[in-house]
Amino acid sequence: MAHKPQIKIPATYMRGGTSKGVFFRLQDLPETAQTPGAARDALLMRVIGSPDPYGKQIDGMGGATSSTSKTVIVAKSNRPGHDVDYLFGQVSIDKAFVDWSGNCGNLSAAVGPFAISAGLVDAGRIPRDGVATVRIWQANIGKTIIGHVPMTDGAVQETGDFELDGVTFPAAEVQLEFMDPAAEEEGAGGSMFPTGNLVDDLDVPGVGTLKATMINAGIPTIFVNAQAIGYTGTELQDAINSDEKALAMFETIRAHGALRMGLIKHLDEIATRQHTPKIAFVAKPADYVASSGKRVGAGDVDLLVRAMSMGKLHHAMMGTAAVAIGTAAAISGTLVNLAAGGGEREAVRFGHPSGTLRVGAQASQKDGEWTVTKAVMSRSARVLMEGSVRVPQEG
C-alpha cells in the first residue's frame, strides 16, 4: 500500500498576550481550506492535534489548554480603512469542531506584528522606526481593532521591558484599541445588554437564583458574584479545575446565561459553543498570592475577577474578557462596577490568577442604550517559530 507524504503549509507559531497559536496567511492555505467549511476545520484540527481523547494534543501544535489550542488566518483587507482581515479559530481539544463564534483578544496583539512581517501591510504605512498603526478587521465579530506595533530598523520590535502577568519574560509593548467593542451577536439584537438590564436574576436549576450582569462587549460574558457561588475571587486554577462538580456548575450557569442572552435557542446547543459566552466571577479587592508566587495586595487592584475558558478556569485573563471587564466597570450599577466600588470610571485594574491587568474603556448612555467607543489595553507578542507545519494528506 502506497503512503502519501505529508503536505507542508507555511505557518508561524506566535505568542500573543497570554495565549499561543498557529498563524497562517490565507493565501498559503491549501485551496480547499481557503474558504470556510469542513475542509478548513479538518485541516486546522489536524494542525493542532484534535480531537484528542487523551486531552494532550501530542500529535499536533496544540498545548492541551484553551490558551494554546488556537489558530489564526490573516489576509489583506479589501475593506476601506483596514489593512488586514483577521479570523480566529478556537480548536476544541477533545471534540471534533472549531469554534468561530468569537475573537481572541490575546492573539489580537500578534496580528499586527504577523501581518507586517508577512508582507500583508502596505510598506508606505510602516515607519522604519517608531510605531506602525495596523488597522485590523476582526472577521469573527465584525469589529475593528487598532494595533500599535513598535518598529526598529524596519522590522517589528519584539524584545523590550514590558511585563505582562501570566507571561514569564518581558517583551515589547503592543497597545490595542478595540473600537466600538459591543459585540453584535446573532439573537442578541446588537445590544450591549441583551436582556435590557445591567443586572438580572438568573435562575439556574441546581444552583439557585444568581444576580448576573450579561454583557456583549469584546466577547459575550456572564458575570456573577464570587460569594454567591461559594468563592472569594482569590482562587487559582487548581481550586476549580480539579473540581468536577464546580466545572459542571459553571457550565450549567453558562448555558442558562447564554439562553437568556439569546445566543442559543435551546440549552443543548451550548455543547457546540464552547468559546462563547464566557463566564466570570467578581469580588471586592483582597490579598492573595498569584500562581507565580507574586503577592497581590488588596490595595493593588480595584476588584478581583476569575474567568472560565473552554470549561476551565483561565490561568490569567482572556483579552476579550478583559474588554468586557473594562466596559462593565465603566457602567455604574453592573456587578463588575459594584465590585470595584461603584461610580464612574474610565479604567480599572483587576486581579486575576497570574497577577493584575489594567484596561480602559469609555462608556456613555444615549436614549437608554449604553455604548462604548473603545476599550484600550496593552499586551505583547513575539514569534516563537516560523517555517511550515506538516499534516498528513487526506484520502
C-alpha positions as CSV (number, residue, x, y, z in Angstrom):
1,M,0.0,0.0,0.0
2,A,1.4,3.4,-1.0
3,H,1.5,6.1,1.6
4,K,1.3,9.7,0.7
5,P,3.8,12.2,2.1
6,Q,2.7,14.9,4.4
7,I,1.9,18.3,3.0
8,K,3.8,21.4,4.1
9,I,2.0,24.7,4.8
10,P,3.8,27.9,5.6
11,A,3.0,29.0,9.1
12,T,4.2,31.0,12.1
13,Y,3.8,29.9,15.7
14,M,3.3,33.0,17.9
15,R,2.6,34.1,21.4
16,G,0.1,36.9,21.7
17,G,-0.6,38.1,25.3
18,T,-1.1,35.0,27.4
19,S,-2.0,32.8,24.5
20,K,-0.2,30.9,21.7
21,G,-1.5,30.0,18.3
22,V,-0.6,28.9,14.7
23,F,-0.8,31.8,12.3
24,F,-1.4,31.4,8.5
25,R,-1.7,33.8,5.6
26,L,-5.0,32.9,3.8
27,Q,-3.1,32.6,0.5
28,D,-0.8,29.9,1.9
29,L,-3.6,27.5,2.9
30,P,-4.5,24.6,0.6
31,E,-7.2,25.8,-1.9
32,T,-9.9,23.7,-0.2
33,A,-9.2,25.5,3.1
34,Q,-9.2,29.0,1.8
35,T,-12.9,29.2,2.2
36,P,-14.9,28.4,5.4
37,G,-16.2,24.9,5.7
38,A,-15.5,21.3,6.7
39,A,-12.1,21.1,4.8
40,R,-10.8,24.2,6.6
41,D,-11.9,22.9,10.0
42,A,-10.5,19.4,9.4
43,L,-7.1,20.9,8.4
44,L,-6.9,23.2,11.5
45,M,-7.9,20.4,13.8
46,R,-5.1,18.2,12.3
47,V,-2.6,21.0,12.7
48,I,-3.4,21.5,16.4
49,G,-3.8,17.7,17.1
50,S,-7.6,17.5,17.7
51,P,-9.8,15.8,18.5
52,D,-7.7,14.0,21.1
53,P,-9.5,11.7,23.6
54,Y,-6.3,11.8,25.7
55,G,-6.7,15.5,26.0
56,K,-3.0,16.2,25.4
57,Q,-2.7,17.2,21.7
58,I,0.5,15.3,21.5
59,D,0.2,14.8,17.7
60,G,-0.1,18.4,16.9
61,M,0.8,22.0,17.7
62,G,-1.7,22.5,20.5
63,G,-0.7,22.7,24.1
64,A,-3.8,21.0,25.6
65,T,-5.3,24.2,27.1
66,S,-7.7,26.7,25.8
67,S,-4.9,29.3,25.7
68,T,-2.8,27.1,23.4
69,S,-5.4,25.4,21.1
70,K,-5.8,28.3,18.7
71,T,-5.4,29.2,15.0
72,V,-5.4,32.5,13.1
73,I,-5.9,33.3,9.5
74,V,-4.8,36.7,8.2
75,A,-5.3,38.2,4.7
76,K,-5.0,41.6,3.1
77,S,-8.3,43.5,3.5
78,N,-10.5,44.9,0.8
79,R,-12.4,46.8,3.4
80,P,-12.0,50.6,3.3
81,G,-9.9,51.9,6.2
82,H,-8.4,48.5,7.1
83,D,-5.1,46.8,6.4
84,V,-5.9,43.2,7.1
85,D,-8.8,40.8,7.8
86,Y,-8.2,38.5,10.9
87,L,-10.1,35.3,11.5
88,F,-9.7,33.3,14.8
89,G,-10.5,29.7,15.2
90,Q,-10.7,28.2,18.7
91,V,-10.0,24.5,18.3
92,S,-11.7,22.1,20.7
93,I,-9.2,19.8,22.4
94,D,-11.3,16.6,22.8
95,K,-14.1,17.2,20.3
96,A,-14.1,17.5,16.5
97,F,-15.0,21.1,16.0
98,V,-13.6,24.6,15.6
99,D,-15.5,27.4,17.3
100,W,-15.6,30.5,15.1
101,S,-18.1,32.4,17.4
102,G,-15.7,34.9,18.9
103,N,-12.4,36.7,18.9
104,C,-9.2,36.0,20.9
105,G,-8.1,39.3,22.5
106,N,-4.7,38.0,23.4
107,L,-3.8,36.8,20.0
108,S,-5.1,40.1,18.6
109,A,-1.8,41.5,19.8
110,A,0.1,39.3,17.5
111,V,-2.0,40.0,14.4
112,G,-0.3,43.4,13.6
113,P,3.3,42.0,14.0
114,F,2.5,39.0,11.9
115,A,0.8,41.0,9.2
116,I,3.7,43.4,8.9
117,S,6.3,40.5,8.8
118,A,4.2,38.6,6.4
119,G,4.0,41.4,3.9
120,L,0.3,42.0,4.3
121,V,0.5,45.7,5.2
122,D,1.4,48.3,2.6
123,A,5.0,49.3,3.0
124,G,4.1,53.0,2.9
125,R,2.2,52.6,6.2
126,I,5.1,51.2,8.1
127,P,7.7,53.5,9.6
128,R,11.3,52.3,9.7
129,D,11.4,53.4,13.4
130,G,8.6,54.3,15.7
131,V,5.1,52.8,15.9
132,A,3.2,51.2,13.0
133,T,-0.6,51.5,13.2
134,V,-2.3,48.4,11.8
135,R,-6.0,48.6,11.1
136,I,-7.4,45.1,11.7
137,W,-10.9,43.9,10.7
138,Q,-11.9,41.2,13.2
139,A,-14.0,39.0,10.9
140,N,-15.5,36.7,13.6
141,I,-17.4,39.5,15.3
142,G,-17.3,42.3,12.6
143,K,-15.3,44.8,14.6
144,T,-12.2,47.0,14.2
145,I,-9.1,46.6,16.2
146,I,-6.2,49.1,16.0
147,G,-2.8,47.6,16.8
148,H,0.1,49.9,17.6
149,V,3.2,47.9,16.7
150,P,6.8,49.1,17.7
151,M,9.3,49.1,14.8
152,T,13.1,49.2,14.9
153,D,15.3,49.4,11.8
154,G,12.4,48.5,9.5
155,A,11.5,45.3,11.5
156,V,8.9,44.5,14.1
157,Q,10.4,45.1,17.5
158,E,9.7,42.0,19.7
159,T,12.1,42.5,22.7
160,G,11.5,45.1,25.3
161,D,10.9,45.7,29.0
162,F,7.1,45.5,29.0
163,E,6.0,42.9,31.6
164,L,2.6,41.1,31.4
165,D,1.4,39.0,34.3
166,G,0.9,35.5,33.0
167,V,3.9,35.7,30.7
168,T,7.3,34.8,32.0
169,F,9.6,37.1,30.1
170,P,9.4,40.8,29.2
171,A,8.8,41.9,25.6
172,A,7.9,44.9,23.5
173,E,4.5,46.5,24.3
174,V,1.7,46.3,21.7
175,Q,-1.2,48.6,22.5
176,L,-4.6,47.6,21.3
177,E,-7.7,49.6,20.7
178,F,-10.9,47.7,20.5
179,M,-13.2,50.0,18.6
180,D,-17.0,50.0,19.4
181,P,-16.5,46.7,21.2
182,A,-20.1,45.9,21.9
183,A,-20.5,42.5,20.2
184,E,-23.3,42.3,17.7
185,E,-24.2,38.7,18.4
186,E,-26.9,36.9,16.4
187,G,-30.0,36.7,18.5
188,A,-28.8,39.5,20.9
189,G,-30.1,42.3,18.8
190,G,-26.7,44.1,18.8
191,S,-27.4,45.4,22.2
192,M,-24.6,45.7,24.8
193,F,-27.0,44.4,27.4
194,P,-29.2,41.9,25.5
195,T,-31.7,41.4,28.4
196,G,-32.1,45.2,28.7
197,N,-30.8,45.2,32.3
198,L,-27.5,45.9,33.9
199,V,-28.2,43.2,36.5
200,D,-30.6,40.2,36.1
201,D,-31.9,37.5,38.3
202,L,-30.7,34.3,36.6
203,D,-32.5,31.2,37.6
204,V,-30.1,28.2,37.4
205,P,-31.6,24.8,38.3
206,G,-29.5,23.1,41.0
207,V,-27.6,26.3,41.7
208,G,-30.3,28.9,42.6
209,T,-31.1,32.4,41.5
210,L,-28.0,34.4,40.9
211,K,-27.5,38.1,40.3
212,A,-25.8,38.3,36.9
213,T,-24.5,41.0,34.5
214,M,-24.7,39.7,31.0
215,I,-22.8,41.9,28.5
216,N,-21.8,41.8,24.9
217,A,-18.5,43.7,24.8
218,G,-15.3,42.2,23.5
219,I,-16.9,38.8,23.9
220,P,-20.3,37.9,25.3
221,T,-19.7,37.4,29.1
222,I,-21.8,36.4,32.1
223,F,-20.6,38.0,35.4
224,V,-21.7,36.6,38.7
225,N,-20.6,37.4,42.3
226,A,-18.0,35.1,43.7
227,Q,-19.6,34.9,47.1
228,A,-22.9,33.8,45.6
229,I,-21.3,30.6,44.2
230,G,-19.1,29.9,47.2
231,Y,-15.9,31.5,46.2
232,T,-13.8,34.5,47.3
233,G,-12.3,35.7,44.0
234,T,-8.8,34.8,45.1
235,E,-8.9,31.3,43.7
236,L,-6.1,29.8,41.4
237,Q,-6.6,27.2,38.8
238,D,-6.2,24.1,40.9
239,A,-9.0,25.1,43.3
240,I,-11.5,24.9,40.4
241,N,-10.1,22.8,37.6
242,S,-9.7,19.8,39.8
243,D,-13.3,20.0,41.0
244,E,-15.6,18.3,38.5
245,K,-18.7,19.4,40.4
246,A,-17.6,23.0,40.2
247,L,-16.9,22.7,36.5
248,A,-20.3,21.3,35.9
249,M,-21.9,24.1,37.9
250,F,-20.1,26.8,35.8
251,E,-21.2,25.1,32.6
252,T,-24.8,25.0,33.8
253,I,-24.7,28.7,34.7
254,R,-23.1,29.5,31.3
255,A,-25.8,27.5,29.4
256,H,-28.7,29.3,31.2
257,G,-27.0,32.7,30.7
258,A,-26.5,32.0,27.0
259,L,-30.1,31.2,26.7
260,R,-31.1,34.5,28.4
261,M,-28.7,36.4,26.2
262,G,-30.3,35.0,23.1
263,L,-27.1,33.3,22.0
264,I,-28.7,29.9,21.9
265,K,-32.3,28.8,21.4
266,H,-32.1,25.5,23.4
267,L,-29.8,24.5,26.3
268,D,-28.3,21.6,24.4
269,E,-26.8,24.0,21.9
270,I,-24.2,25.1,24.4
271,A,-22.2,22.0,23.7
272,T,-21.3,23.3,20.2
273,R,-20.5,26.7,21.6
274,Q,-17.5,26.2,23.9
275,H,-15.8,29.6,23.1
276,T,-18.7,31.9,23.8
277,P,-20.2,33.1,26.1
278,K,-17.6,33.4,28.8
279,I,-18.5,33.1,32.5
280,A,-16.6,35.0,35.1
281,F,-17.0,35.8,38.8
282,V,-16.1,39.0,40.6
283,A,-15.3,40.1,44.1
284,K,-14.1,43.1,46.0
285,P,-10.3,43.5,46.5
286,A,-8.5,41.1,48.8
287,D,-4.9,40.0,49.3
288,Y,-3.8,36.8,47.6
289,V,-0.7,35.1,46.2
290,A,-0.7,34.7,42.4
291,S,0.3,31.5,40.6
292,S,3.8,32.8,40.1
293,G,4.2,33.4,43.9
294,K,3.8,37.1,43.4
295,R,1.9,38.8,46.2
296,V,-1.1,40.9,45.1
297,G,-2.4,43.3,47.7
298,A,-5.9,44.5,48.1
299,G,-4.6,48.0,47.5
300,D,-3.1,47.0,44.2
301,V,-6.4,46.3,42.4
302,D,-9.9,47.7,42.1
303,L,-11.5,44.3,42.1
304,L,-10.9,40.6,41.6
305,V,-12.0,38.6,38.5
306,R,-11.7,34.9,37.7
307,A,-12.9,33.7,34.3
308,M,-13.6,30.3,32.7
309,S,-12.5,29.5,29.2
310,M,-13.4,26.3,27.3
311,G,-14.6,24.7,30.5
312,K,-11.6,25.5,32.7
313,L,-10.5,28.4,34.9
314,H,-8.2,30.5,32.8
315,H,-4.6,30.9,34.0
316,A,-4.7,34.7,33.6
317,M,-7.4,36.6,31.7
318,M,-8.6,36.3,28.1
319,G,-8.1,39.6,26.3
320,T,-11.7,39.8,25.1
321,A,-13.0,39.1,28.6
322,A,-10.7,42.0,29.8
323,V,-12.5,44.2,27.3
324,A,-15.8,43.0,28.8
325,I,-14.5,43.7,32.3
326,G,-13.3,47.2,31.4
327,T,-16.6,48.0,29.7
328,A,-18.8,46.7,32.5
329,A,-16.6,48.5,35.1
330,A,-17.2,51.8,33.3
331,I,-21.0,51.4,33.6
332,S,-22.3,52.3,37.1
333,G,-24.5,49.6,38.6
334,T,-23.1,46.4,36.9
335,L,-21.8,43.7,39.2
336,V,-18.3,44.5,37.9
337,N,-18.7,48.2,38.6
338,L,-20.1,47.5,42.1
339,A,-17.3,45.1,43.0
340,A,-14.8,47.9,42.0
341,G,-16.6,50.2,44.4
342,G,-19.2,51.8,42.1
343,G,-19.3,55.2,40.5
344,E,-18.0,56.3,37.1
345,R,-14.5,55.2,36.0
346,E,-12.6,55.1,32.7
347,A,-10.1,52.5,33.7
348,V,-9.9,49.5,36.1
349,R,-7.1,47.3,37.4
350,F,-8.2,43.8,38.3
351,G,-6.6,40.9,39.9
352,H,-6.5,37.5,38.1
353,P,-4.8,34.2,38.9
354,S,-1.5,35.3,37.4
355,G,-1.4,38.8,38.7
356,T,-3.0,42.1,37.6
357,L,-4.1,43.8,34.4
358,R,-5.3,47.3,33.6
359,V,-7.9,48.0,30.9
360,G,-9.6,51.3,30.0
361,A,-13.0,51.9,28.5
362,Q,-15.2,54.9,27.8
363,A,-18.9,54.4,28.1
364,S,-21.9,56.6,27.6
365,Q,-25.7,56.3,27.5
366,K,-27.9,57.7,24.8
367,D,-31.7,57.1,24.5
368,G,-31.4,54.4,27.2
369,E,-28.8,52.4,25.3
370,W,-25.2,52.1,26.5
371,T,-22.3,52.4,24.1
372,V,-18.6,52.2,24.4
373,T,-16.4,54.0,21.8
374,K,-13.3,51.9,22.5
375,A,-11.5,49.8,25.1
376,V,-7.7,50.0,25.4
377,M,-5.2,47.6,26.8
378,S,-1.6,46.7,26.3
379,R,-0.2,43.2,25.6
380,S,3.0,41.9,24.0
381,A,3.7,39.4,21.2
382,R,6.6,37.6,19.6
383,V,7.4,34.9,17.0
384,L,8.2,31.6,18.6
385,M,8.9,29.6,15.4
386,E,8.3,30.1,11.7
387,G,8.5,27.9,8.7
388,S,6.0,25.2,7.8
389,V,3.6,22.9,9.6
390,R,3.1,19.4,8.2
391,V,-0.1,17.5,8.1
392,P,-1.0,14.1,6.5
393,Q,-2.8,14.3,3.2
394,E,-6.4,13.3,3.3
395,G,-7.5,10.3,1.4
